[in-house]
Amino acid sequence: MTAQDPLLALRSEFPILERTTYLVSNSLGPMPRTVPAKLAEYAAAWGDHGVKAWNFGWWEMPVTVGNVIAPLIGAGENEVVMLPNVTIAQSVVFSALDFPSERNRIVMTGLDFPSVRYAAHEMARPLGAEVVSVPSDDGIGIDTERALAAIDERTRLVAVSHVLFRSAFVMDAERICRRAHEMGALVALDAFHSVGIVPVDVKALGVDFLTGGVLKWLCGGPGACFLYVSPAIRDRLSPALTGWQAHEEPFRFEPAMRFTTGAFRWLNGTPVIPALYAGAEGPKIVRRAGVDAIRRKSMRQTARLIELADERGYRVRAPRDAERRGGTVAVDLPSAEFVARDLVSQDILIDYRVGAGIRIAPHFFTEDAELDTVFEAIDASLATGSWKKFAGSTPVVT
């Protein structure tokens, strides 16, 4: 199989693949086999050196780990910093901007990830901003022309997802960036559901800010998200959501803020060091695989998933156009929530989302036969009624 699909040679990097059918990297990527050793390295540094461990690279890790991510998004060295989650990363961006009455709008969509929408709406109140939400006609995608029309001379920031989390619809980020800049607005692209499965190039897009995380397609675990800020604007803005890592001389412990320059300017408080030890391992494997090769395989396997769903008459809640489809295919079917729990109980790891159905997410390590496995399991769950034992039970968190 590896002769036909060289990416399968990397399956051995993920121990859980030996005992599960893992089709849920859109929610949480599998743990690389090197992570326990990296966490042991963290424990040894703390145990052996105590407070001196800060002098052995801990303080710089938000940037040094960012340098592992940078090639995956077309960024340069020391242009990416690591933050605890994407909500904080986007909030840092919101807090860095002024919103005068004549240009106070933040353009988003009705299908952006709720956590980021919550942050935008709640921060808009004290900032004097107004959130404009572009609706979806079908719950799957956002009409590009409608999105472009929402961006006008009153827009300060366009804060949209690159790939929509429920449907894996790929937004036309290049046209959105072009329109925003024509209107004098900035763009903050949430690439959590694209980096690692869809090629991303911040320089080619001309994006001003890009956020994402290693939790999903980068197989890096929770607690490590990233923020890219274009060097063209990086030192001209001052985030209000800040902390001592952004200070020019943090260890002087001055009462007043003096922002440093460069990537550190966009950090805030003490970094989550264990997550950074673990978080770099998955991106290294993705870089070995190559995102272009990953994308080609993903387009082929997601097309096969749609074919399997169509054969059974299930409703596909994902784009049919491969160029507009990310790495996930959502399939809606009778009792989908309980069927999903049945599959998870059999170690066929997928997830369920209200308004989407069962989300199936093959990655570069996925064997073609596993695509058939998941649909055969769905067939069996419906045919035997085994899903019924999960009706009314507590949902599995995925």
C-alpha atoms as a printed R data frame, in Angstrom:
    type eleno elety resid chain resno       x      y      z
1   ATOM     1    CA   MET     A     1   0.000  0.000  0.000
2   ATOM     2    CA   THR     A     2   2.843  2.406  0.754
3   ATOM     3    CA   ALA     A     3   4.150  1.945 -2.798
4   ATOM     4    CA   GLN     A     4   0.796  3.201 -4.096
5   ATOM     5    CA   ASP     A     5   0.393  5.802 -1.351
6   ATOM     6    CA   PRO     A     6   3.750  6.928  0.144
7   ATOM     7    CA   LEU     A     7   1.957  8.962  2.821
8   ATOM     8    CA   LEU     A     8   0.878  5.737  4.509
9   ATOM     9    CA   ALA     A     9   4.508  5.232  5.562
10  ATOM    10    CA   LEU     A    10   3.803  7.886  8.214
11  ATOM    11    CA   ARG     A    11   1.046  5.840  9.899
12  ATOM    12    CA   SER     A    12   3.634  4.427 12.278
13  ATOM    13    CA   GLU     A    13   4.101  7.917 13.733
14  ATOM    14    CA   PHE     A    14   0.676  7.656 15.409
15  ATOM    15    CA   PRO     A    15   0.203  4.694 17.800
16  ATOM    16    CA   ILE     A    16  -3.582  5.062 18.048
17  ATOM    17    CA   LEU     A    17  -3.921  4.077 14.379
18  ATOM    18    CA   GLU     A    18  -2.978  0.510 15.324
19  ATOM    19    CA   ARG     A    19  -6.249  0.051 17.221
20  ATOM    20    CA   THR     A    20  -8.736  2.568 15.820
21  ATOM    21    CA   THR     A    21 -10.163  3.860 12.566
22  ATOM    22    CA   TYR     A    22  -9.190  7.483 13.073
23  ATOM    23    CA   LEU     A    23 -11.328  9.865 11.017
24  ATOM    24    CA   VAL     A    24 -11.629 12.828 13.363
25  ATOM    25    CA   SER     A    25  -8.565 15.022 12.797
26  ATOM    26    CA   ASN     A    26 -10.972 17.883 12.134
27  ATOM    27    CA   SER     A    27 -11.654 17.797 15.895
28  ATOM    28    CA   LEU     A    28  -8.487 16.392 17.498
29  ATOM    29    CA   GLY     A    29  -5.578 14.974 15.561
30  ATOM    30    CA   PRO     A    30  -3.952 11.752 16.788
31  ATOM    31    CA   MET     A    31  -0.978 12.017 19.118
32  ATOM    32    CA   PRO     A    32   2.458 11.503 17.530
33  ATOM    33    CA   ARG     A    33   4.513  8.736 19.138
34  ATOM    34    CA   THR     A    34   7.242 11.272 20.067
35  ATOM    35    CA   VAL     A    35   4.992 13.338 22.335
36  ATOM    36    CA   PRO     A    36   5.487 11.294 25.552
37  ATOM    37    CA   ALA     A    37   9.248 11.750 25.251
38  ATOM    38    CA   LYS     A    38   8.827 15.492 24.694
39  ATOM    39    CA   LEU     A    39   6.612 15.794 27.766
40  ATOM    40    CA   ALA     A    40   9.179 13.790 29.717
41  ATOM    41    CA   GLU     A    41  11.791 16.263 28.471
42  ATOM    42    CA   TYR     A    42   9.668 19.087 29.855
43  ATOM    43    CA   ALA     A    43   9.305 17.302 33.191
44  ATOM    44    CA   ALA     A    44  13.056 16.656 33.334
45  ATOM    45    CA   ALA     A    45  13.860 20.306 32.595
46  ATOM    46    CA   TRP     A    46  11.542 21.444 35.371
47  ATOM    47    CA   GLY     A    47  12.653 18.697 37.743
48  ATOM    48    CA   ASP     A    48  16.381 19.087 37.135
49  ATOM    49    CA   HIS     A    49  16.636 22.843 36.789
50  ATOM    50    CA   GLY     A    50  13.630 24.296 38.594
51  ATOM    51    CA   VAL     A    51  13.307 28.009 37.941
52  ATOM    52    CA   LYS     A    52  16.515 27.936 35.882
53  ATOM    53    CA   ALA     A    53  14.575 26.079 33.156
54  ATOM    54    CA   TRP     A    54  13.378 29.477 31.925
55  ATOM    55    CA   ASN     A    55  16.971 30.080 30.845
56  ATOM    56    CA   PHE     A    56  17.013 26.881 28.748
57  ATOM    57    CA   GLY     A    57  14.611 28.090 26.065
58  ATOM    58    CA   TRP     A    58  11.285 28.185 27.879
59  ATOM    59    CA   TRP     A    59  10.855 31.947 27.576
60  ATOM    60    CA   GLU     A    60  11.477 31.918 23.823
61  ATOM    61    CA   MET     A    61   9.257 28.907 23.051
62  ATOM    62    CA   PRO     A    62   6.231 30.913 21.838
63  ATOM    63    CA   VAL     A    63   8.435 32.092 18.974
64  ATOM    64    CA   THR     A    64  10.682 29.050 18.461
65  ATOM    65    CA   VAL     A    65   7.636 26.782 18.163
66  ATOM    66    CA   GLY     A    66   6.063 29.424 15.931
67  ATOM    67    CA   ASN     A    67   9.044 28.940 13.642
68  ATOM    68    CA   VAL     A    68   8.035 25.280 13.232
69  ATOM    69    CA   ILE     A    69   4.586 26.427 12.078
70  ATOM    70    CA   ALA     A    70   5.777 29.269  9.850
71  ATOM    71    CA   PRO     A    71   6.702 27.200  6.742
72  ATOM    72    CA   LEU     A    72   3.233 25.635  6.773
73  ATOM    73    CA   ILE     A    73   1.619 29.045  6.241
74  ATOM    74    CA   GLY     A    74   4.267 30.694  4.065
75  ATOM    75    CA   ALA     A    75   5.495 32.939  6.885
76  ATOM    76    CA   GLY     A    76   9.078 33.890  7.632
77  ATOM    77    CA   GLU     A    77  11.226 33.186 10.648
78  ATOM    78    CA   ASN     A    78  10.125 34.955 13.840
79  ATOM    79    CA   GLU     A    79   6.773 35.992 12.294
80  ATOM    80    CA   VAL     A    80   4.525 33.544 14.177
81  ATOM    81    CA   VAL     A    81   3.829 33.391 17.908
82  ATOM    82    CA   MET     A    82   2.052 30.766 19.982
83  ATOM    83    CA   LEU     A    83  -0.919 31.545 22.235
84  ATOM    84    CA   PRO     A    84  -3.149 29.242 24.330
85  ATOM    85    CA   ASN     A    85  -6.176 29.205 22.014
86  ATOM    86    CA   VAL     A    86  -7.555 30.814 18.895
87  ATOM    87    CA   THR     A    87 -10.167 32.831 20.810
88  ATOM    88    CA   ILE     A    88  -7.377 34.613 22.666
89  ATOM    89    CA   ALA     A    89  -5.399 35.028 19.441
90  ATOM    90    CA   GLN     A    90  -8.343 36.642 17.638
91  ATOM    91    CA   SER     A    91  -9.140 38.755 20.699
92  ATOM    92    CA   VAL     A    92  -5.569 40.065 20.717
93  ATOM    93    CA   VAL     A    93  -6.175 41.218 17.137
94  ATOM    94    CA   PHE     A    94  -9.501 42.868 18.006
95  ATOM    95    CA   SER     A    95  -7.891 44.662 20.941
96  ATOM    96    CA   ALA     A    96  -5.140 46.161 18.771
97  ATOM    97    CA   LEU     A    97  -7.507 48.147 16.545
98  ATOM    98    CA   ASP     A    98  -9.357 51.390 16.941
99  ATOM    99    CA   PHE     A    99 -12.918 51.612 15.665
100 ATOM   100    CA   PRO     A   100 -13.860 55.215 14.823
101 ATOM   101    CA   SER     A   101 -17.545 55.807 14.174
102 ATOM   102    CA   GLU     A   102 -17.042 56.198 10.429
103 ATOM   103    CA   ARG     A   103 -15.084 52.900 10.194
104 ATOM   104    CA   ASN     A   104 -16.205 50.682 13.020
105 ATOM   105    CA   ARG     A   105 -17.442 47.492 11.352
106 ATOM   106    CA   ILE     A   106 -16.149 43.942 11.784
107 ATOM   107    CA   VAL     A   107 -17.356 41.724  8.945
108 ATOM   108    CA   MET     A   108 -17.889 38.057  9.833
109 ATOM   109    CA   THR     A   109 -20.132 35.257  8.558
110 ATOM   110    CA   GLY     A   110 -22.966 33.314 10.088
111 ATOM   111    CA   LEU     A   111 -20.922 30.115  9.826
112 ATOM   112    CA   ASP     A   112 -17.732 31.194 11.617
113 ATOM   113    CA   PHE     A   113 -16.731 29.231 14.709
114 ATOM   114    CA   PRO     A   114 -18.964 30.362 17.606
115 ATOM   115    CA   SER     A   115 -16.142 30.928 20.109
116 ATOM   116    CA   VAL     A   116 -14.576 33.564 17.857
117 ATOM   117    CA   ARG     A   117 -17.986 35.116 17.178
118 ATOM   118    CA   TYR     A   118 -18.617 35.331 20.933
119 ATOM   119    CA   ALA     A   119 -15.323 37.158 21.423
120 ATOM   120    CA   ALA     A   120 -15.995 39.558 18.554
121 ATOM   121    CA   HIS     A   121 -19.496 40.457 19.747
122 ATOM   122    CA   GLU     A   122 -18.490 40.899 23.381
123 ATOM   123    CA   MET     A   123 -15.355 42.909 22.603
124 ATOM   124    CA   ALA     A   124 -17.260 45.031 20.082
125 ATOM   125    CA   ARG     A   125 -19.272 46.660 22.885
126 ATOM   126    CA   PRO     A   126 -16.409 48.365 24.774
127 ATOM   127    CA   LEU     A   127 -14.499 48.990 21.540
128 ATOM   128    CA   GLY     A   128 -17.424 50.744 19.894
129 ATOM   129    CA   ALA     A   129 -17.409 48.286 16.992
130 ATOM   130    CA   GLU     A   130 -20.340 46.830 15.075
131 ATOM   131    CA   VAL     A   131 -20.319 43.220 13.909
132 ATOM   132    CA   VAL     A   132 -21.815 42.650 10.459
133 ATOM   133    CA   SER     A   133 -22.620 38.990  9.798
134 ATOM   134    CA   VAL     A   134 -22.939 37.649  6.261
135 ATOM   135    CA   PRO     A   135 -25.605 34.899  6.259
136 ATOM   136    CA   SER     A   136 -25.510 31.564  4.473
137 ATOM   137    CA   ASP     A   137 -28.207 30.534  2.022
138 ATOM   138    CA   ASP     A   138 -27.782 26.792  2.519
139 ATOM   139    CA   GLY     A   139 -25.934 26.267  5.802
140 ATOM   140    CA   ILE     A   140 -22.937 24.936  3.871
141 ATOM   141    CA   GLY     A   141 -21.226 27.887  2.239
142 ATOM   142    CA   ILE     A   142 -21.107 31.664  2.024
143 ATOM   143    CA   ASP     A   143 -21.785 33.350 -1.287
144 ATOM   144    CA   THR     A   144 -18.543 35.111 -2.224
145 ATOM   145    CA   GLU     A   145 -20.248 38.052 -3.906
146 ATOM   146    CA   ARG     A   146 -22.399 38.663 -0.847
147 ATOM   147    CA   ALA     A   147 -19.321 38.539  1.381
148 ATOM   148    CA   LEU     A   148 -17.489 41.002 -0.843
149 ATOM   149    CA   ALA     A   149 -20.470 43.345 -0.913
150 ATOM   150    CA   ALA     A   150 -20.506 43.457  2.907
151 ATOM   151    CA   ILE     A   151 -16.965 44.880  2.906
152 ATOM   152    CA   ASP     A   152 -17.162 48.637  2.340
153 ATOM   153    CA   GLU     A   153 -15.602 51.932  3.405
154 ATOM   154    CA   ARG     A   154 -17.081 51.474  6.906
155 ATOM   155    CA   THR     A   155 -15.236 48.174  7.430
156 ATOM   156    CA   ARG     A   156 -12.267 48.197  9.811
157 ATOM   157    CA   LEU     A   157 -11.673 44.449  9.971
158 ATOM   158    CA   VAL     A   158 -12.786 41.350  8.093
159 ATOM   159    CA   ALA     A   159 -12.589 38.416 10.535
160 ATOM   160    CA   VAL     A   160 -13.699 35.257  8.740
161 ATOM   161    CA   SER     A   161 -12.824 31.576  8.623
162 ATOM   162    CA   HIS     A   162 -10.710 30.207  5.794
163 ATOM   163    CA   VAL     A   163 -12.529 26.850  6.031
164 ATOM   164    CA   LEU     A   164 -15.927 26.724  7.746
165 ATOM   165    CA   PHE     A   165 -15.960 24.292 10.645
166 ATOM   166    CA   ARG     A   166 -19.317 22.546 10.055
167 ATOM   167    CA   SER     A   167 -19.232 22.035  6.304
168 ATOM   168    CA   ALA     A   168 -15.518 22.389  5.401
169 ATOM   169    CA   PHE     A   169 -16.458 25.035  2.810
170 ATOM   170    CA   VAL     A   170 -13.315 26.848  1.628
171 ATOM   171    CA   MET     A   171 -13.810 30.605  1.500
172 ATOM   172    CA   ASP     A   172 -12.215 32.604 -1.320
173 ATOM   173    CA   ALA     A   173  -9.633 34.198  0.958
174 ATOM   174    CA   GLU     A   174  -7.661 35.768 -1.882
175 ATOM   175    CA   ARG     A   175 -10.634 37.767 -3.180
176 ATOM   176    CA   ILE     A   176 -11.717 38.682  0.337
177 ATOM   177    CA   CYS     A   177  -8.257 40.040  1.155
178 ATOM   178    CA   ARG     A   178  -8.124 41.971 -2.107
179 ATOM   179    CA   ARG     A   179 -11.536 43.547 -1.549
180 ATOM   180    CA   ALA     A   180 -10.772 44.421  2.065
181 ATOM   181    CA   HIS     A   181  -7.542 46.167  1.159
182 ATOM   182    CA   GLU     A   182  -9.250 48.059 -1.659
183 ATOM   183    CA   MET     A   183 -11.683 49.352  0.965
184 ATOM   184    CA   GLY     A   184  -8.910 50.222  3.427
185 ATOM   185    CA   ALA     A   185  -9.771 47.378  5.812
186 ATOM   186    CA   LEU     A   186  -7.617 44.700  7.428
187 ATOM   187    CA   VAL     A   187  -8.182 40.927  7.355
188 ATOM   188    CA   ALA     A   188  -7.897 38.444 10.231
189 ATOM   189    CA   LEU     A   189  -8.222 34.954  8.753
190 ATOM   190    CA   ASP     A   190  -9.109 32.078 11.076
191 ATOM   191    CA   ALA     A   191  -7.263 29.161  9.460
192 ATOM   192    CA   PHE     A   192  -7.842 26.606 12.208
193 ATOM   193    CA   HIS     A   193  -9.615 24.254  9.778
194 ATOM   194    CA   SER     A   194  -7.273 24.767  6.846
195 ATOM   195    CA   VAL     A   195  -3.634 24.729  7.956
196 ATOM   196    CA   GLY     A   196  -2.339 21.187  7.566
197 ATOM   197    CA   ILE     A   197  -5.001 20.003  5.119
198 ATOM   198    CA   VAL     A   198  -5.263 22.922  2.643
199 ATOM   199    CA   PRO     A   199  -2.251 24.903  1.364
200 ATOM   200    CA   VAL     A   200  -2.016 28.341  2.994
201 ATOM   201    CA   ASP     A   201   0.374 31.151  2.069
202 ATOM   202    CA   VAL     A   202   0.019 34.354  4.069
203 ATOM   203    CA   LYS     A   203   2.271 36.308  1.717
204 ATOM   204    CA   ALA     A   204   0.438 35.232 -1.446
205 ATOM   205    CA   LEU     A   205  -2.924 36.021  0.178
206 ATOM   206    CA   GLY     A   206  -1.684 39.305  1.570
207 ATOM   207    CA   VAL     A   207  -3.459 38.575  4.823
208 ATOM   208    CA   ASP     A   208  -2.823 40.946  7.735
209 ATOM   209    CA   PHE     A   209  -3.470 38.477 10.555
210 ATOM   210    CA   LEU     A   210  -3.832 34.711 10.524
211 ATOM   211    CA   THR     A   211  -4.777 32.510 13.454
212 ATOM   212    CA   GLY     A   212  -4.923 28.764 13.774
213 ATOM   213    CA   GLY     A   213  -3.983 25.889 16.019
214 ATOM   214    CA   VAL     A   214  -2.164 22.576 16.138
215 ATOM   215    CA   LEU     A   215  -5.092 20.765 17.806
216 ATOM   216    CA   LYS     A   216  -6.680 19.412 14.628
217 ATOM   217    CA   TRP     A   217  -5.007 18.770 11.251
218 ATOM   218    CA   LEU     A   218  -1.535 19.478 12.655
219 ATOM   219    CA   CYS     A   219  -1.821 16.713 15.275
220 ATOM   220    CA   GLY     A   220  -0.309 18.847 18.019
221 ATOM   221    CA   GLY     A   221  -2.822 18.608 20.848
222 ATOM   222    CA   PRO     A   222  -4.638 21.331 22.837
223 ATOM   223    CA   GLY     A   223  -3.186 24.512 24.270
224 ATOM   224    CA   ALA     A   224  -1.034 25.651 21.340
225 ATOM   225    CA   CYS     A   225  -2.486 28.058 18.795
226 ATOM   226    CA   PHE     A   226  -0.661 30.458 16.538
227 ATOM   227    CA   LEU     A   227  -0.890 34.051 15.407
228 ATOM   228    CA   TYR     A   228   0.784 35.569 12.363
229 ATOM   229    CA   VAL     A   229   0.861 39.358 12.026
230 ATOM   230    CA   SER     A   230   2.131 40.906  8.807
231 ATOM   231    CA   PRO     A   231   5.484 42.643  9.353
232 ATOM   232    CA   ALA     A   232   4.031 45.620  7.480
233 ATOM   233    CA   ILE     A   233   1.718 46.428 10.406
234 ATOM   234    CA   ARG     A   234   3.184 44.404 13.271
235 ATOM   235    CA   ASP     A   235   5.007 47.233 15.056
236 ATOM   236    CA   ARG     A   236   2.462 49.955 14.331
237 ATOM   237    CA   LEU     A   237  -0.309 48.398 16.415
238 ATOM   238    CA   SER     A   238  -0.448 47.897 20.186
239 ATOM   239    CA   PRO     A   239  -2.741 45.142 21.500
240 ATOM   240    CA   ALA     A   240  -4.719 46.050 24.609
241 ATOM   241    CA   LEU     A   241  -4.945 42.349 25.456
242 ATOM   242    CA   THR     A   242  -1.309 42.082 26.415
243 ATOM   243    CA   GLY     A   243   1.114 41.037 29.129
244 ATOM   244    CA   TRP     A   244   4.682 40.978 30.239
245 ATOM   245    CA   GLN     A   245   6.049 38.923 27.347
246 ATOM   246    CA   ALA     A   246   5.192 41.864 25.085
247 ATOM   247    CA   HIS     A   247   7.204 44.334 27.183
248 ATOM   248    CA   GLU     A   248  10.477 45.708 25.873
249 ATOM   249    CA   GLU     A   249  12.239 44.779 29.138
250 ATOM   250    CA   PRO     A   250   9.911 42.372 30.930
251 ATOM   251    CA   PHE     A   251  12.277 41.559 33.777
252 ATOM   252    CA   ARG     A   252  12.530 45.178 34.869
253 ATOM   253    CA   PHE     A   253   8.936 44.736 36.118
254 ATOM   254    CA   GLU     A   254   8.022 48.321 35.308
255 ATOM   255    CA   PRO     A   255   4.513 49.494 36.220
256 ATOM   256    CA   ALA     A   256   3.885 50.988 32.765
257 ATOM   257    CA   MET     A   257   3.798 49.157 29.439
258 ATOM   258    CA   ARG     A   258   6.547 49.712 26.863
259 ATOM   259    CA   PHE     A   259   5.871 47.476 23.865
260 ATOM   260    CA   THR     A   260   8.733 45.605 22.295
261 ATOM   261    CA   THR     A   261   9.015 45.224 18.537
262 ATOM   262    CA   GLY     A   262   8.710 42.072 16.455
263 ATOM   263    CA   ALA     A   263   6.680 38.977 17.129
264 ATOM   264    CA   PHE     A   264   6.959 39.172 20.925
265 ATOM   265    CA   ARG     A   265   4.864 42.348 20.773
266 ATOM   266    CA   TRP     A   266   1.780 40.152 20.208
267 ATOM   267    CA   LEU     A   267   2.234 37.863 23.194
268 ATOM   268    CA   ASN     A   268   0.660 38.364 26.598
269 ATOM   269    CA   GLY     A   269   1.188 36.456 29.850
270 ATOM   270    CA   THR     A   270   3.317 33.453 30.796
271 ATOM   271    CA   PRO     A   271   3.204 30.794 28.034
272 ATOM   272    CA   VAL     A   272   1.781 27.283 28.430
273 ATOM   273    CA   ILE     A   273   5.112 25.470 28.260
274 ATOM   274    CA   PRO     A   274   3.935 21.805 28.367
275 ATOM   275    CA   ALA     A   275   1.594 22.407 25.415
276 ATOM   276    CA   LEU     A   276   4.449 23.931 23.432
277 ATOM   277    CA   TYR     A   277   6.678 20.903 24.062
278 ATOM   278    CA   ALA     A   278   3.939 18.649 22.712
279 ATOM   279    CA   GLY     A   279   2.601 20.977 20.062
280 ATOM   280    CA   ALA     A   280   5.584 21.049 17.713
281 ATOM   281    CA   GLU     A   281   5.718 17.303 17.060
282 ATOM   282    CA   GLY     A   282   2.677 16.978 14.774
283 ATOM   283    CA   PRO     A   283   3.563 19.955 12.567
284 ATOM   284    CA   LYS     A   284   6.990 18.419 11.953
285 ATOM   285    CA   ILE     A   285   5.319 15.279 10.574
286 ATOM   286    CA   VAL     A   286   2.932 17.335  8.433
287 ATOM   287    CA   ARG     A   287   5.918 19.172  6.987
288 ATOM   288    CA   ARG     A   288   7.507 15.821  6.123
289 ATOM   289    CA   ALA     A   289   4.320 14.712  4.399
290 ATOM   290    CA   GLY     A   290   3.971 17.973  2.472
291 ATOM   291    CA   VAL     A   291   0.715 19.906  2.413
292 ATOM   292    CA   ASP     A   292   0.394 19.748 -1.385
293 ATOM   293    CA   ALA     A   293   0.502 15.934 -1.268
294 ATOM   294    CA   ILE     A   294  -1.893 15.936  1.676
295 ATOM   295    CA   ARG     A   295  -4.319 18.132 -0.230
296 ATOM   296    CA   ARG     A   296  -4.299 15.902 -3.310
297 ATOM   297    CA   LYS     A   297  -5.043 12.834 -1.209
298 ATOM   298    CA   SER     A   298  -7.704 14.659  0.785
299 ATOM   299    CA   MET     A   299  -9.550 15.769 -2.339
300 ATOM   300    CA   ARG     A   300  -9.552 12.201 -3.625
301 ATOM   301    CA   GLN     A   301 -10.696 10.622 -0.363
302 ATOM   302    CA   THR     A   302 -13.389 13.191  0.386
303 ATOM   303    CA   ALA     A   303 -14.742 12.649 -3.138
304 ATOM   304    CA   ARG     A   304 -14.954  8.943 -2.345
305 ATOM   305    CA   LEU     A   305 -16.832  9.673  0.883
306 ATOM   306    CA   ILE     A   306 -19.390 11.709 -1.054
307 ATOM   307    CA   GLU     A   307 -19.742  8.862 -3.538
308 ATOM   308    CA   LEU     A   308 -20.374  6.376 -0.713
309 ATOM   309    CA   ALA     A   309 -22.973  8.672  0.847
310 ATOM   310    CA   ASP     A   310 -24.722  9.221 -2.486
311 ATOM   311    CA   GLU     A   311 -24.945  5.477 -3.081
312 ATOM   312    CA   ARG     A   312 -26.957  5.218  0.132
313 ATOM   313    CA   GLY     A   313 -29.078  8.297 -0.393
314 ATOM   314    CA   TYR     A   314 -27.657 10.143  2.609
315 ATOM   315    CA   ARG     A   315 -27.639 13.923  2.566
316 ATOM   316    CA   VAL     A   316 -24.151 15.348  2.094
317 ATOM   317    CA   ARG     A   317 -23.572 18.563  4.014
318 ATOM   318    CA   ALA     A   318 -20.307 19.453  2.318
319 ATOM   319    CA   PRO     A   319 -19.335 21.264 -0.900
320 ATOM   320    CA   ARG     A   320 -19.485 19.169 -4.072
321 ATOM   321    CA   ASP     A   321 -16.812 21.299 -5.724
322 ATOM   322    CA   ALA     A   322 -13.476 19.793 -4.656
323 ATOM   323    CA   GLU     A   323 -11.752 23.192 -4.829
324 ATOM   324    CA   ARG     A   324 -14.266 24.567 -2.337
325 ATOM   325    CA   ARG     A   325 -14.122 21.525 -0.045
326 ATOM   326    CA   GLY     A   326 -11.746 21.221  2.893
327 ATOM   327    CA   GLY     A   327 -10.832 17.957  4.578
328 ATOM   328    CA   THR     A   328 -14.188 16.966  6.055
329 ATOM   329    CA   VAL     A   329 -17.388 15.462  4.670
330 ATOM   330    CA   ALA     A   330 -20.497 15.787  6.825
331 ATOM   331    CA   VAL     A   331 -23.215 13.204  6.180
332 ATOM   332    CA   ASP     A   332 -26.719 13.608  7.560
333 ATOM   333    CA   LEU     A   333 -28.851 10.506  8.049
334 ATOM   334    CA   PRO     A   334 -31.609  9.220 10.359
335 ATOM   335    CA   SER     A   335 -30.625  9.217 14.050
336 ATOM   336    CA   ALA     A   336 -27.174 10.529 13.064
337 ATOM   337    CA   GLU     A   337 -26.242 11.660 16.570
338 ATOM   338    CA   PHE     A   338 -26.828  8.195 18.040
339 ATOM   339    CA   VAL     A   339 -25.257  6.385 15.098
340 ATOM   340    CA   ALA     A   340 -22.159  8.524 15.661
341 ATOM   341    CA   ARG     A   341 -21.995  7.427 19.295
342 ATOM   342    CA   ASP     A   342 -22.372  3.816 18.197
343 ATOM   343    CA   LEU     A   343 -19.425  4.163 15.815
344 ATOM   344    CA   VAL     A   344 -17.250  5.812 18.469
345 ATOM   345    CA   SER     A   345 -18.018  2.927 20.836
346 ATOM   346    CA   GLN     A   346 -16.508  0.627 18.188
347 ATOM   347    CA   ASP     A   347 -13.337  2.768 17.958
348 ATOM   348    CA   ILE     A   348 -14.396  4.213 14.623
349 ATOM   349    CA   LEU     A   349 -13.611  7.780 15.586
350 ATOM   350    CA   ILE     A   350 -15.726 10.423 13.888
351 ATOM   351    CA   ASP     A   351 -17.866 13.203 15.360
352 ATOM   352    CA   TYR     A   352 -21.338 14.696 15.122
353 ATOM   353    CA   ARG     A   353 -22.399 18.326 14.815
354 ATOM   354    CA   VAL     A   354 -25.918 19.704 15.000
355 ATOM   355    CA   GLY     A   355 -26.902 21.041 11.597
356 ATOM   356    CA   ALA     A   356 -24.259 18.974  9.833
357 ATOM   357    CA   GLY     A   357 -24.511 15.329 10.818
358 ATOM   358    CA   ILE     A   358 -21.660 12.836 11.104
359 ATOM   359    CA   ARG     A   359 -18.395 14.504 10.175
360 ATOM   360    CA   ILE     A   360 -15.807 12.206  8.592
361 ATOM   361    CA   ALA     A   361 -12.279 13.522  8.233
362 ATOM   362    CA   PRO     A   362  -9.603 11.375  6.559
363 ATOM   363    CA   HIS     A   363  -6.031 12.620  6.772
364 ATOM   364    CA   PHE     A   364  -2.721 11.768  5.112
365 ATOM   365    CA   PHE     A   365  -2.368  8.577  7.152
366 ATOM   366    CA   THR     A   366  -5.842  7.242  6.249
367 ATOM   367    CA   GLU     A   367  -6.095  4.009  4.248
368 ATOM   368    CA   ASP     A   368  -8.687  3.963  1.469
369 ATOM   369    CA   ALA     A   369 -10.292  0.870  2.988
370 ATOM   370    CA   GLU     A   370 -11.125  2.857  6.128
371 ATOM   371    CA   LEU     A   371 -13.547  4.974  4.113
372 ATOM   372    CA   ASP     A   372 -15.569  1.863  3.348
373 ATOM   373    CA   THR     A   373 -15.256  0.750  6.970
374 ATOM   374    CA   VAL     A   374 -17.050  3.803  8.326
375 ATOM   375    CA   PHE     A   375 -19.981  3.447  5.918
376 ATOM   376    CA   GLU     A   376 -20.268 -0.276  6.540
377 ATOM   377    CA   ALA     A   377 -20.459  0.497 10.256
378 ATOM   378    CA   ILE     A   378 -23.176  3.109  9.636
379 ATOM   379    CA   ASP     A   379 -25.114  0.560  7.576
380 ATOM   380    CA   ALA     A   380 -24.840 -2.017 10.339
381 ATOM   381    CA   SER     A   381 -25.868  0.431 13.066
382 ATOM   382    CA   LEU     A   382 -29.012  1.396 11.150
383 ATOM   383    CA   ALA     A   383 -29.836 -2.150 10.058
384 ATOM   384    CA   THR     A   384 -29.514 -3.711 13.510
385 ATOM   385    CA   GLY     A   385 -30.770 -0.739 15.505
386 ATOM   386    CA   SER     A   386 -27.670 -0.803 17.692
387 ATOM   387    CA   TRP     A   387 -27.733  3.001 17.738
388 ATOM   388    CA   LYS     A   388 -30.848  2.874 19.943
389 ATOM   389    CA   LYS     A   389 -28.894  2.018 23.069
390 ATOM   390    CA   PHE     A   390 -27.330  5.497 22.878
391 ATOM   391    CA   ALA     A   391 -30.609  7.414 22.602
392 ATOM   392    CA   GLY     A   392 -30.863  9.729 25.571
393 ATOM   393    CA   SER     A   393 -27.293  9.093 26.731
394 ATOM   394    CA   THR     A   394 -24.707 11.787 27.406
395 ATOM   395    CA   PRO     A   395 -22.988 12.907 24.200
396 ATOM   396    CA   VAL     A   396 -19.355 12.029 23.585
397 ATOM   397    CA   VAL     A   397 -17.255 15.193 23.603
398 ATOM   398    CA   THR     A   398 -15.560 15.465 20.192
